[in-house]
């Protein structure tokens, strides 16, 4: 059964929540943390596939995105001072709701793109039985510093101003390697998906505000700091997924680097997989069924380990 509810955030915001819980004998719960300029409902096909495998699924529309944006003026906006922290607290609230509503089940996170940068910090503070990071990456320090310097000045003037320049800075050159002549072809090889993305009012037309980009540069910076890697629980199972043609992950190069950084920090169970020719949105790629099978198989393996430990 698919349903939508609202949860009240600590600052009073109504956070829009999507739940897929038509599962007769659930084996686990999955919290989806979506990326930039999208919303939780885009994961419906993935959630329904996880339901078939016995997993209850929940996904919020992040503050400033989807139906959690209080009105059109706030679509693509985060508070310039507290946005990153607010988003983290929202995900904690969703986690707590899941734990209360479906007690005793193994708890997993699936985080994509911007959501993965958020969860790379989240997982240093809050327990999970496994974390899956899709479409993550590493960004050059000079780019992040430049972005922070620019946004620090601009938020003083107007934090809610839409910035085409910052949008280009964040997505610089992503579409250049691809020949489809469509501005969102870097997301997936499936033209039906990137066409639908462009037409979705909560996706393609959304240009982030200066306040949003100020938070984004901060979130990415924190996610790749050594102290963040070192704060990840050593026993936390982590699965990193990326496409070989994903520009966010520098075409498959970043995922092994993130895995190595985690291993050097002492994290014992880190696995990664690169999908040949796949682009940024693995759950919307031509190979999505293989991705779904890999995710389900990995979670089932973690559940089996949990059961063996409890014997």
C-alpha positions in Angstrom: 0.0 0.0 0.0 1.3 3.4 -0.9 0.4 6.3 1.4 1.5 9.9 2.1 1.8 11.5 5.5 3.3 14.6 7.0 5.8 14.7 9.9 6.3 17.9 11.8 10.0 19.0 11.8 11.6 20.6 14.9 11.2 24.1 13.3 7.5 23.4 12.5 7.9 22.5 8.8 5.6 19.9 7.5 7.8 17.3 5.9 6.1 15.3 3.2 6.6 11.5 3.5 6.1 8.7 1.0 5.5 5.2 2.4 5.3 1.9 0.6 4.5 -0.8 3.3 2.3 -3.4 1.5 4.5 -6.2 2.7 3.0 -9.3 4.3 6.1 -10.6 6.1 8.6 -7.8 6.2 12.3 -8.6 6.6 13.6 -5.0 6.9 13.0 -1.3 6.4 14.7 1.0 3.9 14.9 4.8 4.2 15.5 6.5 0.8 17.4 9.8 0.9 16.9 11.5 -2.5 19.2 13.8 -4.4 19.1 17.4 -5.5 16.2 18.8 -7.6 14.0 15.7 -7.2 11.6 14.2 -4.7 10.7 10.9 -3.0 7.9 9.9 -5.4 10.5 9.3 -8.1 11.6 6.2 -6.3 8.2 4.5 -6.5 9.3 1.7 -8.9 12.4 1.0 -6.8 10.3 1.0 -3.6 7.7 -1.4 -5.1 10.5 -3.8 -6.2 11.9 -3.7 -2.6 8.4 -4.4 -1.3 8.3 -7.6 -3.4 11.5 -8.6 -1.7 10.0 -8.0 1.8 11.3 -4.5 2.6 9.1 -1.6 3.8 10.2 1.6 2.2 9.9 5.3 3.2 11.2 8.4 1.5 10.8 12.0 2.4 10.7 15.0 0.2 13.6 17.0 1.6 12.9 20.5 2.9 13.0 22.8 0.0 12.1 20.0 -2.5 8.9 18.3 -3.7 5.8 18.7 -1.6 7.9 19.7 1.5 8.6 23.1 -0.1 6.1 25.4 1.7 5.3 27.2 -1.6 6.9 27.8 -5.0 9.1 30.5 -3.7 10.8 28.1 -1.3 11.3 25.3 -3.9 15.1 24.7 -4.1 15.8 26.8 -1.0 17.5 26.1 2.3 18.1 28.4 5.2 21.5 29.8 4.7 22.5 29.3 8.3 20.9 26.0 9.4 19.9 24.2 6.2 22.4 21.4 6.3 21.8 20.7 10.0 18.0 21.0 9.5 18.1 18.3 6.7 20.1 16.0 8.9 17.6 16.4 11.7 14.8 15.7 9.3 16.3 12.4 8.3 16.7 11.5 12.0 13.0 12.3 12.5 12.1 10.0 9.6 14.4 7.3 11.0 12.7 7.6 14.5 9.3 7.3 12.9 10.3 4.2 11.0 11.7 2.6 14.2 8.5 3.4 16.1 6.1 2.3 13.4 8.0 -0.9 12.3 9.9 -2.0 15.5 12.4 -4.8 15.5 13.2 -4.8 11.8 16.7 -4.3 10.4 17.1 -0.7 9.2 18.9 0.3 6.0 19.6 3.6 4.3 19.7 4.1 0.5 21.1 7.6 -0.3 21.5 9.0 -3.8 23.7 11.9 -5.0 23.1 14.9 -2.7 21.4 12.5 -0.3 24.6 10.4 -0.2 26.7 13.5 0.9 24.1 14.0 3.6 24.2 10.4 4.7 28.0 10.3 4.8 27.7 12.6 7.7 24.4 11.1 9.1 26.1 7.6 9.4 28.8 9.0 11.7 26.1 9.9 14.3 23.2 7.5 14.0 23.1 3.7 13.9 22.0 1.6 10.9 22.3 -2.0 9.9 23.7 -1.0 6.5 24.1 2.0 4.3 24.0 2.1 0.5 25.4 5.2 -1.3 24.5 5.7 -4.9 25.9 8.3 -7.3 28.3 9.8 -4.7 31.6 11.4 -5.4 34.5 13.6 -4.3 34.8 17.3 -5.3 38.0 19.3 -5.7 38.8 21.4 -2.6 39.4 24.6 -4.8 36.0 24.3 -6.3 34.3 23.9 -2.9 36.3 26.8 -1.4 35.4 29.0 -4.4 31.7 28.0 -4.0 31.7 28.8 -0.3 33.4 32.1 -0.8 31.0 33.2 -3.5 27.9 32.0 -1.6 29.0 33.5 1.7 29.0 36.9 0.1 25.8 36.4 -1.9 23.6 35.1 1.0 24.2 38.4 2.8 22.5 40.2 0.0 19.7 37.8 -0.9 19.8 34.1 0.2 16.6 33.3 -1.8 17.9 34.6 -5.1 18.0 31.9 -7.9 21.5 31.6 -9.2 22.1 30.3 -12.7 25.8 30.9 -12.2 26.0 28.7 -9.1 23.9 26.1 -10.9 26.4 26.0 -13.7 29.3 25.9 -11.2 27.8 22.8 -9.5 27.0 21.0 -12.7 29.9 22.2 -14.8 30.5 20.0 -17.9 28.3 17.1 -16.7 26.5 16.8 -20.1 29.6 17.4 -22.3 30.5 13.7 -22.8 27.1 12.7 -24.0 25.6 13.0 -27.5 21.9 13.0 -27.0 21.6 16.8 -27.1 19.5 16.9 -24.0 20.5 18.8 -20.9 19.7 16.0 -18.5 21.1 13.0 -20.5 23.9 12.8 -17.9 21.3 11.3 -15.5 20.6 8.1 -17.4 20.7 6.5 -20.8 16.9 6.1 -20.8 15.4 9.0 -22.7 11.9 8.4 -21.2 13.4 9.1 -17.8 15.3 12.3 -18.5 12.4 13.7 -20.6 10.1 13.0 -17.6 12.6 14.6 -15.3 12.7 17.8 -17.4 8.9 18.0 -17.4 8.4 17.3 -13.7 7.9 20.7 -12.0 9.7 19.4 -8.9 12.8 18.4 -10.9 14.0 19.9 -14.2 12.8 23.5 -13.8 14.2 23.8 -10.2 17.2 26.1 -9.9 18.6 26.3 -6.4 18.8 29.5 -4.4 22.0 31.0 -3.1 21.1 29.7 0.4 20.8 26.2 -1.0 24.1 26.2 -2.7 25.8 27.6 0.4 24.6 24.5 2.2 25.4 22.1 -0.6 29.1 23.2 -0.7 29.3 22.8 3.0 27.7 19.3 3.0 30.1 18.0 0.3 33.1 19.5 2.1 32.1 17.8 5.4 31.4 14.5 3.8 34.9 14.1 2.5 36.9 15.3 5.5 39.1 12.7 7.1 37.5 13.2 10.5 34.2 12.3 8.9 35.6 9.0 7.6 37.2 8.3 10.9 33.8 8.8 12.7 32.0 6.1 10.8 31.3 3.1 13.0 33.9 0.4 12.2 31.3 -2.4 12.0 28.9 -0.6 9.7 28.4 -2.4 6.4 28.6 0.0 3.5 27.7 -0.6 -0.2 28.9 2.0 -2.7 27.3 2.0 -6.2 28.2 4.1 -9.2 28.1 4.1 -13.0 31.2 4.1 -15.1 29.7 7.1 -17.0 28.5 9.1 -14.0 30.1 12.6 -14.0 29.4 13.2 -10.3 31.7 10.3 -9.4 34.2 11.3 -12.1 33.3 8.4 -14.3 33.8 5.6 -11.7 37.1 7.0 -10.3 35.7 8.4 -7.0 33.9 5.3 -5.7 37.1 3.2 -5.1 38.7 6.3 -3.5 35.8 6.7 -1.1 36.0 2.9 -0.3 39.7 3.2 0.3 39.3 6.2 2.6 36.7 4.3 4.7 38.9 1.2 4.9 41.9 3.4 6.0 39.6 4.8 8.7 39.1 1.3 10.0 35.6 0.5 8.5 35.7 -3.3 8.1 32.9 -4.0 5.7 33.0 -1.8 2.6 31.9 -3.1 -0.8 31.6 -1.2 -4.1 30.4 -1.9 -7.6 30.7 0.1 -10.8 28.1 -0.5 -13.5 29.5 -0.4 -17.0 28.2 2.5 -19.1 25.6 3.5 -16.5 25.2 7.2 -15.7 24.2 9.0 -12.6 20.8 7.6 -11.6 21.3 3.9 -11.2 17.7 3.2 -10.1 16.6 4.8 -13.4 19.2 3.2 -15.7 18.8 0.6 -18.4 20.5 -1.8 -16.0 18.2 -0.9 -13.1 16.9 -4.5 -12.5 20.5 -5.6 -12.0 21.0 -2.8 -9.5 17.8 -3.8 -7.7 18.9 -7.4 -7.5 22.3 -6.4 -6.1 20.8 -4.1 -3.5 18.4 -6.8 -2.3 21.0 -9.5 -2.3 23.4 -7.2 -0.2 20.7 -6.4 2.3 19.7 -10.0 2.7 23.3 -10.9 3.3 23.4 -8.3 6.1 20.2 -9.6 7.6 21.6 -13.1 7.6 24.7 -11.9 9.5 22.5 -10.2 12.0 20.6 -13.4 12.6 23.8 -15.4 13.0 25.1 -13.0 15.6 21.9 -13.3 17.6 22.1 -17.1 17.8 
